[in-house]
Structure formats: structure tokens, C-alpha cells
Amino acid sequence: MASQTQGIQQLLQAEKRAAEKVAEARKRKARRLKQAKEEAQAEIEQYRLEREKEFQQKQQAALGSQGNLSAEVEAQTRKKLQAMQGGQARGKDRVLRQLLTIVWDVRPQIHPNYRTAA
């Protein structure tokens, strides 16, 4: 009987050690999974940053050329506006003189449809 209780005790201790080893293995596995997940997350973030940087460069190249075109168009528009304003200023006095001459040059005439009452 003593040998049976001793055998049971040894069996219980072996089960306990096995359970501890299984728990320890699970902890190690969980740590490895967590570490693998963190590494994967870091790789994903690095890849995302690289792609974002690449996108920004492409976008900058595309917008840079558009920005230059827009600046050129704006400069040409300013030149044309200045030329028009200069031409308007030069012709303003001449046009005003012509208008005033026409308005002041009054020639009294009888309208062709006027009929005198006889």
C-alpha cells in the first residue's frame, strides 16, 4: 500500500511538472507569437512609409510641373493686363476729346419729317 501511495505521489508530481512545462511552453509560444506580430507590424509600417514617400515624390514631380505652368500662365496674363491698361490709358484722352468734340459740335437742323402747318 505504501508503494501505491508513493507511486501515486510520483505520478502527481510528474503531472505537475508536465503541466508546468506545458504552461512554460505556452508562454514561450505566446511570446514568440507576440514578437513575430510586432516584427510584422514594424515591417508593414516601414513598407507603408516607403510607399508614402514614393507617392509624395511622384505627386511633387507631377504638381511641380503644373506649378511651373501655372506660374508661366499667370506671368503672361499679368503682362497682357499691363499692356491693355497701358493702351487704355494712352487712348483715353484721345477718345474723350473725340466724344467732347461730337457733343459740343451742335448744328441746328430741321428734321426731314417736320411739316409746317400752313
C-alpha positions in Angstrom: 0.0 0.0 0.0 2.8 2.4 0.8 4.3 1.7 -2.6 0.9 2.6 -4.2 0.7 5.9 -2.5 4.3 6.5 -3.3 3.6 5.7 -6.9 0.5 8.0 -6.9 2.6 10.8 -5.4 5.3 10.3 -8.1 2.6 10.3 -10.7 1.0 13.5 -9.3 4.5 15.2 -9.2 5.2 14.1 -12.8 1.8 15.5 -13.9 2.5 18.7 -12.0 6.0 19.0 -13.7 4.4 18.2 -17.1 1.7 20.9 -16.6 4.4 23.4 -15.6 6.4 22.5 -18.8 3.2 22.8 -20.9 2.5 26.2 -19.3 6.0 27.4 -19.9 5.9 26.2 -23.5 2.6 28.1 -24.0 4.2 31.2 -22.5 7.2 30.9 -24.9 4.9 30.3 -27.8 2.8 33.4 -26.8 6.0 35.4 -26.5 7.2 34.2 -29.9 3.8 35.0 -31.5 3.8 38.4 -29.9 7.3 39.1 -31.1 6.5 37.9 -34.6 3.4 40.1 -34.6 5.4 43.1 -33.5 8.1 42.4 -36.2 5.4 42.0 -38.9 3.8 45.3 -37.7 7.2 47.1 -37.9 7.7 45.7 -41.4 4.3 46.8 -42.5 4.8 50.3 -41.1 8.2 50.6 -42.8 6.7 49.4 -46.2 3.8 51.9 -45.8 6.3 54.7 -45.1 8.4 53.8 -48.1 5.3 53.7 -50.3 4.0 57.0 -48.9 7.4 58.7 -49.5 7.4 57.3 -53.1 3.9 58.6 -53.6 4.8 62.0 -52.2 7.8 62.2 -54.6 5.7 61.3 -57.6 3.0 63.7 -56.6 5.6 66.5 -56.1 7.0 65.8 -59.5 3.6 66.0 -61.1 2.5 69.1 -59.2 5.9 70.7 -59.7 5.5 70.7 -63.4 1.9 72.0 -63.1 3.1 74.7 -60.7 5.6 75.9 -63.2 3.0 76.0 -66.0 0.6 77.9 -63.8 3.3 80.4 -62.9 4.1 81.0 -66.5 0.4 81.4 -67.4 0.0 83.8 -64.6 3.0 85.9 -65.6 1.8 86.1 -69.2 -1.7 87.1 -68.0 -0.1 89.9 -65.9 1.9 91.1 -68.9 -1.2 91.2 -71.1 -3.2 93.1 -68.5 -0.5 95.7 -68.1 -0.3 96.1 -71.9 -4.1 96.6 -72.0 -4.1 99.0 -69.2 -1.3 101.0 -70.8 -3.1 101.1 -74.1 -6.3 102.2 -72.4 -4.5 105.0 -70.6 -2.9 106.2 -73.8 -6.1 106.1 -75.8 -8.3 107.5 -73.1 -7.5 111.2 -73.7 -7.9 110.9 -77.5 -11.3 109.2 -77.2 -12.6 111.7 -74.6 -11.6 114.6 -77.0 -13.4 113.0 -79.9 -16.5 112.4 -77.8 -16.5 116.0 -76.5 -16.0 117.4 -80.0 -19.0 115.5 -81.2 -21.1 116.6 -78.3 -20.1 120.2 -78.5 -20.4 120.5 -82.3 -24.1 121.3 -82.4 -25.5 122.1 -85.9 -29.1 123.1 -85.7 -31.1 121.5 -88.5 -34.8 120.9 -89.2 -35.7 117.2 -89.2 -36.6 115.9 -92.7 -40.0 114.7 -91.4 -41.0 118.1 -89.9 -44.1 119.6 -91.6 -45.0 123.1 -91.2 -48.7 123.9 -90.6 -49.9 126.1 -93.4 
